[in-house]
Amino acid sequence: MTSLLDQDEPLEIMVVNSGGGEVMALLTGAGVKVPVIEVGRRLFVGAARNLGIAATKAPFVAFLADDCLACSGWAETRMQRHLAGDRAVASAMVNSHPRNLIACAANHVHATASRSAVGSCAALRRVVRSAAVR
């Protein structure tokens, strides 16, 4: 959540929690005040995202899973691309815990499977800038 709150671009943040847990208490305890949609039964990710989309008035929507971090400039770069006319803007996945062997292995498996992983947030910004030049 902190990586979203630290973005320079103002964001409408919506949290969808399904299947229980104390999400609101955790957020409140951390001093974070964002809307939370609570659903008692466990939802597949697409259904949870659809609930979030239905609850927002934002013209552009992005998703960030609870185990992901947004790099500095993530929201600003996405908005620049949308405002330049891009209807869809992708994000690269980078390892947020490079000193954790399990995180490194998971990142490697994902990178190998998708062939689209980028090594750092700086590299991501270079990729986005070069794509914008095309």
VMD Tcl script that builds the backbone (N, CA, C; Angstrom):
set m [mol new atoms 402]
animate dup $m
set s [atomselect $m all]
$s set {name element resname resid chain x y z} {
  {N N MET 1 A 0.825 -1.185 0.000}
  {CA C MET 1 A 0.000 0.000 0.000}
  {C C MET 1 A 0.871 1.252 0.000}
  {N N THR 2 A 1.971 1.186 0.739}
  {CA C THR 2 A 2.862 2.344 0.832}
  {C C THR 2 A 3.391 2.749 -0.535}
  {N N SER 3 A 3.703 1.773 -1.383}
  {CA C SER 3 A 4.251 2.109 -2.704}
  {C C SER 3 A 3.226 2.857 -3.553}
  {N N LEU 4 A 1.949 2.634 -3.334}
  {CA C LEU 4 A 0.914 3.391 -4.041}
  {C C LEU 4 A 0.740 4.777 -3.437}
  {N N LEU 5 A 0.732 4.840 -2.123}
  {CA C LEU 5 A 0.561 6.127 -1.447}
  {C C LEU 5 A 1.735 7.068 -1.698}
  {N N ASP 6 A 2.915 6.507 -1.991}
  {CA C ASP 6 A 4.111 7.317 -2.233}
  {C C ASP 6 A 4.234 7.807 -3.675}
  {N N GLN 7 A 3.297 7.465 -4.540}
  {CA C GLN 7 A 3.352 7.917 -5.934}
  {C C GLN 7 A 3.130 9.426 -6.003}
  {N N ASP 8 A 3.793 10.092 -6.947}
  {CA C ASP 8 A 3.624 11.532 -7.130}
  {C C ASP 8 A 2.282 11.868 -7.786}
  {N N GLU 9 A 1.766 10.952 -8.559}
  {CA C GLU 9 A 0.479 11.131 -9.239}
  {C C GLU 9 A -0.649 10.840 -8.242}
  {N N PRO 10 A -1.645 11.729 -8.115}
  {CA C PRO 10 A -2.766 11.428 -7.212}
  {C C PRO 10 A -3.543 10.218 -7.729}
  {N N LEU 11 A -3.869 9.310 -6.827}
  {CA C LEU 11 A -4.545 8.072 -7.199}
  {C C LEU 11 A -5.824 7.881 -6.399}
  {N N GLU 12 A -6.796 7.265 -7.015}
  {CA C GLU 12 A -7.952 6.761 -6.287}
  {C C GLU 12 A -7.653 5.289 -6.019}
  {N N ILE 13 A -7.446 4.952 -4.773}
  {CA C ILE 13 A -7.078 3.589 -4.406}
  {C C ILE 13 A -8.301 2.884 -3.843}
  {N N MET 14 A -8.539 1.686 -4.335}
  {CA C MET 14 A -9.665 0.870 -3.906}
  {C C MET 14 A -9.112 -0.495 -3.531}
  {N N VAL 15 A -9.471 -0.984 -2.362}
  {CA C VAL 15 A -9.047 -2.315 -1.916}
  {C C VAL 15 A -10.262 -3.233 -1.934}
  {N N VAL 16 A -10.098 -4.402 -2.553}
  {CA C VAL 16 A -11.139 -5.424 -2.537}
  {C C VAL 16 A -10.572 -6.613 -1.775}
  {N N ASN 17 A -11.255 -6.998 -0.708}
  {CA C ASN 17 A -10.842 -8.130 0.115}
  {C C ASN 17 A -11.938 -9.184 0.090}
  {N N SER 18 A -11.560 -10.393 -0.291}
  {CA C SER 18 A -12.546 -11.469 -0.290}
  {C C SER 18 A -12.032 -12.636 0.535}
  {N N GLY 19 A -12.952 -13.340 1.152}
  {CA C GLY 19 A -12.590 -14.527 1.890}
  {C C GLY 19 A -12.204 -14.304 3.334}
  {N N GLY 20 A -12.426 -13.126 3.853}
  {CA C GLY 20 A -12.160 -12.867 5.269}
  {C C GLY 20 A -10.832 -12.194 5.524}
  {N N GLY 21 A -10.489 -12.117 6.782}
  {CA C GLY 21 A -9.273 -11.413 7.178}
  {C C GLY 21 A -9.595 -10.049 7.738}
  {N N GLU 22 A -8.633 -9.450 8.359}
  {CA C GLU 22 A -8.810 -8.161 9.032}
  {C C GLU 22 A -8.160 -7.023 8.238}
  {N N VAL 23 A -8.498 -6.907 6.971}
  {CA C VAL 23 A -7.860 -5.913 6.105}
  {C C VAL 23 A -8.111 -4.495 6.596}
  {N N MET 24 A -9.343 -4.176 6.914}
  {CA C MET 24 A -9.664 -2.817 7.369}
  {C C MET 24 A -8.903 -2.488 8.640}
  {N N ALA 25 A -8.827 -3.407 9.570}
  {CA C ALA 25 A -8.087 -3.181 10.817}
  {C C ALA 25 A -6.600 -2.995 10.543}
  {N N LEU 26 A -6.045 -3.783 9.632}
  {CA C LEU 26 A -4.631 -3.638 9.280}
  {C C LEU 26 A -4.351 -2.273 8.658}
  {N N LEU 27 A -5.208 -1.869 7.727}
  {CA C LEU 27 A -5.021 -0.573 7.071}
  {C C LEU 27 A -5.175 0.572 8.067}
  {N N THR 28 A -6.221 0.518 8.874}
  {CA C THR 28 A -6.466 1.560 9.869}
  {C C THR 28 A -5.310 1.634 10.859}
  {N N GLY 29 A -4.828 0.463 11.288}
  {CA C GLY 29 A -3.691 0.421 12.210}
  {C C GLY 29 A -2.431 1.023 11.625}
  {N N ALA 30 A -2.306 0.970 10.300}
  {CA C ALA 30 A -1.153 1.550 9.619}
  {C C ALA 30 A -1.392 3.008 9.239}
  {N N GLY 31 A -2.562 3.548 9.627}
  {CA C GLY 31 A -2.870 4.945 9.306}
  {C C GLY 31 A -3.301 5.165 7.869}
  {N N VAL 32 A -3.728 4.099 7.193}
  {CA C VAL 32 A -4.137 4.184 5.790}
  {C C VAL 32 A -5.655 4.233 5.727}
  {N N LYS 33 A -6.167 5.265 5.073}
  {CA C LYS 33 A -7.612 5.412 4.928}
  {C C LYS 33 A -7.969 5.360 3.448}
  {N N VAL 34 A -8.390 4.184 3.017}
  {CA C VAL 34 A -8.839 3.984 1.644}
  {C C VAL 34 A -10.116 3.158 1.687}
  {N N PRO 35 A -10.959 3.278 0.666}
  {CA C PRO 35 A -12.171 2.460 0.637}
  {C C PRO 35 A -11.824 0.976 0.533}
  {N N VAL 36 A -12.550 0.165 1.275}
  {CA C VAL 36 A -12.364 -1.285 1.245}
  {C C VAL 36 A -13.704 -1.933 0.946}
  {N N ILE 37 A -13.726 -2.783 -0.060}
  {CA C ILE 37 A -14.903 -3.583 -0.367}
  {C C ILE 37 A -14.647 -4.955 0.224}
  {N N GLU 38 A -15.509 -5.375 1.146}
  {CA C GLU 38 A -15.366 -6.674 1.808}
  {C C GLU 38 A -16.391 -7.652 1.243}
  {N N VAL 39 A -15.926 -8.816 0.854}
  {CA C VAL 39 A -16.799 -9.884 0.375}
  {C C VAL 39 A -16.474 -11.118 1.203}
  {N N GLY 40 A -17.487 -11.704 1.844}
  {CA C GLY 40 A -17.261 -12.830 2.740}
  {C C GLY 40 A -16.737 -14.080 2.062}
  {N N ARG 41 A -17.214 -14.350 0.860}
  {CA C ARG 41 A -16.763 -15.557 0.165}
  {C C ARG 41 A -15.509 -15.248 -0.660}
  {N N ARG 42 A -14.717 -16.253 -0.891}
  {CA C ARG 42 A -13.490 -16.101 -1.673}
  {C C ARG 42 A -13.834 -15.898 -3.145}
  {N N LEU 43 A -13.279 -14.857 -3.763}
  {CA C LEU 43 A -13.511 -14.565 -5.178}
  {C C LEU 43 A -12.253 -14.846 -5.987}
  {N N PHE 44 A -12.445 -15.226 -7.236}
  {CA C PHE 44 A -11.316 -15.266 -8.152}
  {C C PHE 44 A -10.875 -13.833 -8.414}
  {N N VAL 45 A -9.627 -13.652 -8.832}
  {CA C VAL 45 A -9.065 -12.313 -8.977}
  {C C VAL 45 A -9.880 -11.449 -9.937}
  {N N GLY 46 A -10.367 -12.016 -11.019}
  {CA C GLY 46 A -11.147 -11.245 -11.985}
  {C C GLY 46 A -12.432 -10.692 -11.391}
  {N N ALA 47 A -13.110 -11.498 -10.597}
  {CA C ALA 47 A -14.351 -11.049 -9.958}
  {C C ALA 47 A -14.061 -9.932 -8.955}
  {N N ALA 48 A -12.981 -10.060 -8.201}
  {CA C ALA 48 A -12.615 -9.018 -7.239}
  {C C ALA 48 A -12.275 -7.722 -7.973}
  {N N ARG 49 A -11.553 -7.829 -9.054}
  {CA C ARG 49 A -11.197 -6.630 -9.828}
  {C C ARG 49 A -12.429 -5.978 -10.430}
  {N N ASN 50 A -13.367 -6.780 -10.902}
  {CA C ASN 50 A -14.604 -6.219 -11.451}
  {C C ASN 50 A -15.365 -5.425 -10.398}
  {N N LEU 51 A -15.387 -5.896 -9.155}
  {CA C LEU 51 A -16.029 -5.137 -8.074}
  {C C LEU 51 A -15.340 -3.791 -7.871}
  {N N GLY 52 A -14.010 -3.788 -7.901}
  {CA C GLY 52 A -13.259 -2.545 -7.751}
  {C C GLY 52 A -13.521 -1.573 -8.887}
  {N N ILE 53 A -13.575 -2.095 -10.106}
  {CA C ILE 53 A -13.865 -1.243 -11.273}
  {C C ILE 53 A -15.245 -0.614 -11.133}
  {N N ALA 54 A -16.222 -1.408 -10.726}
  {CA C ALA 54 A -17.592 -0.906 -10.589}
  {C C ALA 54 A -17.696 0.175 -9.514}
  {N N ALA 55 A -16.790 0.155 -8.537}
  {CA C ALA 55 A -16.870 1.099 -7.421}
  {C C ALA 55 A -16.079 2.381 -7.652}
  {N N THR 56 A -15.324 2.466 -8.732}
  {CA C THR 56 A -14.498 3.652 -8.965}
  {C C THR 56 A -15.088 4.542 -10.048}
  {N N LYS 57 A -14.699 5.784 -10.032}
  {CA C LYS 57 A -15.086 6.725 -11.073}
  {C C LYS 57 A -13.867 7.144 -11.904}
  {N N ALA 58 A -12.726 6.521 -11.630}
  {CA C ALA 58 A -11.482 6.872 -12.319}
  {C C ALA 58 A -11.570 6.532 -13.808}
  {N N PRO 59 A -11.025 7.398 -14.677}
  {CA C PRO 59 A -11.077 7.131 -16.116}
  {C C PRO 59 A -10.124 6.017 -16.552}
  {N N PHE 60 A -9.087 5.756 -15.768}
  {CA C PHE 60 A -8.129 4.700 -16.067}
  {C C PHE 60 A -7.982 3.824 -14.832}
  {N N VAL 61 A -7.805 2.532 -15.052}
  {CA C VAL 61 A -7.726 1.592 -13.945}
  {C C VAL 61 A -6.452 0.763 -14.078}
  {N N ALA 62 A -5.793 0.527 -12.961}
  {CA C ALA 62 A -4.632 -0.362 -12.911}
  {C C ALA 62 A -4.812 -1.279 -11.713}
  {N N PHE 63 A -4.215 -2.434 -11.779}
  {CA C PHE 63 A -4.321 -3.405 -10.694}
  {C C PHE 63 A -2.947 -3.655 -10.107}
  {N N LEU 64 A -2.901 -3.793 -8.800}
  {CA C LEU 64 A -1.665 -4.141 -8.120}
  {C C LEU 64 A -2.017 -5.180 -7.058}
  {N N ALA 65 A -1.498 -6.385 -7.211}
  {CA C ALA 65 A -1.781 -7.456 -6.254}
  {C C ALA 65 A -1.167 -7.114 -4.898}
  {N N ASP 66 A -1.692 -7.755 -3.866}
  {CA C ASP 66 A -1.248 -7.430 -2.509}
  {C C ASP 66 A 0.209 -7.781 -2.232}
  {N N ASP 67 A 0.822 -8.603 -3.066}
  {CA C ASP 67 A 2.229 -8.945 -2.860}
  {C C ASP 67 A 3.155 -8.218 -3.832}
  {N N CYS 68 A 2.651 -7.161 -4.458}
  {CA C CYS 68 A 3.442 -6.393 -5.424}
  {C C CYS 68 A 3.700 -4.979 -4.916}
  {N N LEU 69 A 4.728 -4.357 -5.463}
  {CA C LEU 69 A 5.075 -2.968 -5.151}
  {C C LEU 69 A 5.085 -2.160 -6.438}
  {N N ALA 70 A 4.666 -0.912 -6.352}
  {CA C ALA 70 A 4.736 -0.005 -7.496}
  {C C ALA 70 A 6.031 0.796 -7.388}
  {N N CYS 71 A 6.840 0.755 -8.438}
  {CA C CYS 71 A 8.086 1.527 -8.451}
  {C C CYS 71 A 7.777 3.018 -8.437}
  {N N SER 72 A 8.735 3.793 -7.994}
  {CA C SER 72 A 8.603 5.246 -8.048}
  {C C SER 72 A 8.339 5.654 -9.494}
  {N N GLY 73 A 7.350 6.492 -9.721}
  {CA C GLY 73 A 7.018 6.949 -11.065}
  {C C GLY 73 A 6.071 6.030 -11.823}
  {N N TRP 74 A 5.661 4.927 -11.205}
  {CA C TRP 74 A 4.791 3.955 -11.862}
  {C C TRP 74 A 3.487 4.608 -12.331}
  {N N ALA 75 A 2.804 5.305 -11.441}
  {CA C ALA 75 A 1.518 5.912 -11.799}
  {C C ALA 75 A 1.692 7.039 -12.811}
  {N N GLU 76 A 2.705 7.855 -12.620}
  {CA C GLU 76 A 2.939 8.973 -13.540}
  {C C GLU 76 A 3.220 8.465 -14.953}
  {N N THR 77 A 4.044 7.437 -15.071}
  {CA C THR 77 A 4.374 6.880 -16.380}
  {C C THR 77 A 3.140 6.282 -17.041}
  {N N ARG 78 A 2.342 5.578 -16.265}
  {CA C ARG 78 A 1.106 4.999 -16.813}
  {C C ARG 78 A 0.175 6.109 -17.305}
  {N N MET 79 A 0.010 7.153 -16.509}
  {CA C MET 79 A -0.877 8.255 -16.904}
  {C C MET 79 A -0.375 8.946 -18.158}
  {N N GLN 80 A 0.925 9.160 -18.260}
  {CA C GLN 80 A 1.484 9.781 -19.468}
  {C C GLN 80 A 1.126 8.975 -20.704}
  {N N ARG 81 A 1.260 7.661 -20.614}
  {CA C ARG 81 A 0.956 6.799 -21.751}
  {C C ARG 81 A -0.548 6.838 -22.073}
  {N N HIS 82 A -1.392 6.800 -21.051}
  {CA C HIS 82 A -2.838 6.872 -21.297}
  {C C HIS 82 A -3.212 8.211 -21.915}
  {N N LEU 83 A -2.683 9.284 -21.388}
  {CA C LEU 83 A -3.014 10.615 -21.906}
  {C C LEU 83 A -2.459 10.831 -23.309}
  {N N ALA 84 A -1.442 10.065 -23.682}
  {CA C ALA 84 A -0.893 10.130 -25.039}
  {C C ALA 84 A -1.738 9.307 -26.016}
  {N N GLY 85 A -2.771 8.643 -25.490}
  {CA C GLY 85 A -3.677 7.908 -26.355}
  {C C GLY 85 A -3.635 6.396 -26.233}
  {N N ASP 86 A -2.732 5.871 -25.437}
  {CA C ASP 86 A -2.676 4.414 -25.265}
  {C C ASP 86 A -3.844 3.947 -24.407}
  {N N ARG 87 A -4.641 3.032 -24.937}
  {CA C ARG 87 A -5.801 2.532 -24.196}
  {C C ARG 87 A -5.405 1.508 -23.144}
  {N N ALA 88 A -4.326 0.772 -23.396}
  {CA C ALA 88 A -3.842 -0.228 -22.446}
  {C C ALA 88 A -2.351 0.003 -22.214}
  {N N VAL 89 A -1.938 -0.061 -20.966}
  {CA C VAL 89 A -0.534 0.143 -20.599}
  {C C VAL 89 A -0.115 -1.009 -19.699}
  {N N ALA 90 A 0.922 -1.719 -20.103}
  {CA C ALA 90 A 1.401 -2.870 -19.333}
  {C C ALA 90 A 2.482 -2.441 -18.347}
  {N N SER 91 A 2.716 -3.292 -17.373}
  {CA C SER 91 A 3.786 -3.071 -16.400}
  {C C SER 91 A 4.677 -4.302 -16.363}
  {N N ALA 92 A 5.955 -4.081 -16.139}
  {CA C ALA 92 A 6.883 -5.197 -15.979}
  {C C ALA 92 A 6.883 -5.644 -14.523}
  {N N MET 93 A 7.186 -6.895 -14.322}
  {CA C MET 93 A 7.291 -7.443 -12.966}
  {C C MET 93 A 8.771 -7.494 -12.595}
  {N N VAL 94 A 9.103 -6.936 -11.461}
  {CA C VAL 94 A 10.470 -7.025 -10.949}
  {C C VAL 94 A 10.418 -7.618 -9.550}
  {N N ASN 95 A 11.508 -8.174 -9.120}
  {CA C ASN 95 A 11.584 -8.807 -7.807}
  {C C ASN 95 A 11.686 -7.733 -6.727}
  {N N SER 96 A 10.692 -7.673 -5.855}
  {CA C SER 96 A 10.693 -6.669 -4.792}
  {C C SER 96 A 11.539 -7.085 -3.597}
  {N N HIS 97 A 11.986 -8.335 -3.555}
  {CA C HIS 97 A 12.799 -8.841 -2.444}
  {C C HIS 97 A 14.014 -9.589 -2.995}
  {N N PRO 98 A 14.949 -8.881 -3.635}
  {CA C PRO 98 A 16.062 -9.541 -4.319}
  {C C PRO 98 A 17.010 -10.321 -3.400}
  {N N ARG 99 A 16.931 -10.142 -2.095}
  {CA C ARG 99 A 17.795 -10.898 -1.184}
  {C C ARG 99 A 17.103 -12.143 -0.626}
  {N N ASN 100 A 15.864 -12.357 -1.029}
  {CA C ASN 100 A 15.100 -13.516 -0.578}
  {C C ASN 100 A 15.162 -14.579 -1.677}
  {N N LEU 101 A 15.725 -15.751 -1.349}
  {CA C LEU 101 A 15.915 -16.789 -2.362}
  {C C LEU 101 A 14.597 -17.273 -2.959}
  {N N ILE 102 A 13.551 -17.355 -2.157}
  {CA C ILE 102 A 12.258 -17.801 -2.678}
  {C C ILE 102 A 11.695 -16.761 -3.639}
  {N N ALA 103 A 11.812 -15.487 -3.283}
  {CA C ALA 103 A 11.339 -14.428 -4.176}
  {C C ALA 103 A 12.133 -14.429 -5.478}
  {N N CYS 104 A 13.437 -14.655 -5.382}
  {CA C CYS 104 A 14.276 -14.712 -6.590}
  {C C CYS 104 A 13.858 -15.882 -7.477}
  {N N ALA 105 A 13.602 -17.030 -6.864}
  {CA C ALA 105 A 13.181 -18.196 -7.642}
  {C C ALA 105 A 11.841 -17.948 -8.314}
  {N N ALA 106 A 10.892 -17.361 -7.577}
  {CA C ALA 106 A 9.572 -17.075 -8.152}
  {C C ALA 106 A 9.694 -16.084 -9.301}
  {N N ASN 107 A 10.517 -15.067 -9.127}
  {CA C ASN 107 A 10.729 -14.081 -10.185}
  {C C ASN 107 A 11.364 -14.733 -11.406}
  {N N HIS 108 A 12.308 -15.630 -11.175}
  {CA C HIS 108 A 12.964 -16.319 -12.288}
  {C C HIS 108 A 11.972 -17.189 -13.051}
  {N N VAL 109 A 11.135 -17.920 -12.328}
  {CA C VAL 109 A 10.130 -18.766 -12.972}
  {C C VAL 109 A 9.185 -17.904 -13.800}
  {N N HIS 110 A 8.741 -16.792 -13.223}
  {CA C HIS 110 A 7.842 -15.893 -13.959}
  {C C HIS 110 A 8.543 -15.335 -15.199}
  {N N ALA 111 A 9.790 -14.904 -15.037}
  {CA C ALA 111 A 10.529 -14.314 -16.154}
  {C C ALA 111 A 10.747 -15.341 -17.257}
  {N N THR 112 A 11.063 -16.547 -16.865}
  {CA C THR 112 A 11.288 -17.597 -17.845}
  {C C THR 112 A 10.001 -17.922 -18.589}
  {N N ALA 113 A 8.904 -17.955 -17.862}
  {CA C ALA 113 A 7.616 -18.290 -18.473}
  {C C ALA 113 A 7.124 -17.186 -19.393}
  {N N SER 114 A 7.320 -15.946 -18.999}
  {CA C SER 114 A 6.745 -14.844 -19.779}
  {C C SER 114 A 7.737 -14.168 -20.710}
  {N N ARG 115 A 9.023 -14.361 -20.441}
  {CA C ARG 115 A 10.077 -13.704 -21.234}
  {C C ARG 115 A 9.921 -12.192 -21.265}
  {N N SER 116 A 9.288 -11.628 -20.197}
  {CA C SER 116 A 9.049 -10.188 -20.218}
  {C C SER 116 A 9.528 -9.486 -18.958}
  {N N ALA 117 A 10.241 -10.174 -18.088}
  {CA C ALA 117 A 10.665 -9.528 -16.842}
  {C C ALA 117 A 11.764 -8.513 -17.124}
  {N N VAL 118 A 11.788 -7.489 -16.310}
  {CA C VAL 118 A 12.786 -6.439 -16.419}
  {C C VAL 118 A 13.558 -6.422 -15.117}
  {N N GLY 119 A 14.867 -6.165 -15.176}
  {CA C GLY 119 A 15.722 -6.312 -14.008}
  {C C GLY 119 A 15.598 -5.260 -12.930}
  {N N SER 120 A 15.081 -4.089 -13.224}
  {CA C SER 120 A 14.984 -3.066 -12.188}
  {C C SER 120 A 13.949 -2.024 -12.583}
  {N N CYS 121 A 13.575 -1.196 -11.619}
  {CA C CYS 121 A 12.616 -0.129 -11.922}
  {C C CYS 121 A 13.204 0.869 -12.912}
  {N N ALA 122 A 14.508 1.130 -12.803}
  {CA C ALA 122 A 15.161 2.040 -13.755}
  {C C ALA 122 A 15.080 1.458 -15.157}
  {N N ALA 123 A 15.293 0.159 -15.267}
  {CA C ALA 123 A 15.184 -0.488 -16.572}
  {C C ALA 123 A 13.761 -0.395 -17.097}
  {N N LEU 124 A 12.785 -0.530 -16.225}
  {CA C LEU 124 A 11.389 -0.403 -16.623}
  {C C LEU 124 A 11.131 0.977 -17.210}
  {N N ARG 125 A 11.641 2.009 -16.565}
  {CA C ARG 125 A 11.430 3.364 -17.080}
  {C C ARG 125 A 12.086 3.528 -18.453}
  {N N ARG 126 A 13.265 2.921 -18.665}
  {CA C ARG 126 A 13.924 2.994 -19.976}
  {C C ARG 126 A 13.069 2.301 -21.027}
  {N N VAL 127 A 12.495 1.158 -20.681}
  {CA C VAL 127 A 11.651 0.430 -21.625}
  {C C VAL 127 A 10.433 1.255 -21.988}
  {N N VAL 128 A 9.795 1.846 -20.990}
  {CA C VAL 128 A 8.599 2.661 -21.242}
  {C C VAL 128 A 8.957 3.865 -22.094}
  {N N ARG 129 A 10.081 4.517 -21.801}
  {CA C ARG 129 A 10.496 5.681 -22.607}
  {C C ARG 129 A 10.792 5.279 -24.040}
  {N N SER 130 A 11.492 4.155 -24.234}
  {CA C SER 130 A 11.818 3.748 -25.609}
  {C C SER 130 A 10.567 3.355 -26.368}
  {N N ALA 131 A 9.588 2.753 -25.673}
  {CA C ALA 131 A 8.329 2.401 -26.325}
  {C C ALA 131 A 7.578 3.662 -26.728}
  {N N ALA 132 A 7.712 4.716 -25.945}
  {CA C ALA 132 A 7.010 5.971 -26.240}
  {C C ALA 132 A 7.592 6.640 -27.477}
  {N N VAL 133 A 8.873 6.394 -27.756}
  {CA C VAL 133 A 9.534 7.014 -28.907}
  {C C VAL 133 A 9.050 6.400 -30.212}
  {N N ARG 134 A 8.676 5.125 -30.187}
  {CA C ARG 134 A 8.270 4.409 -31.409}
  {C C ARG 134 A 7.079 4.986 -32.019}
}
mol reanalyze $m
mol bondsrecalc $m
mol representation Tube
mol addrep $m
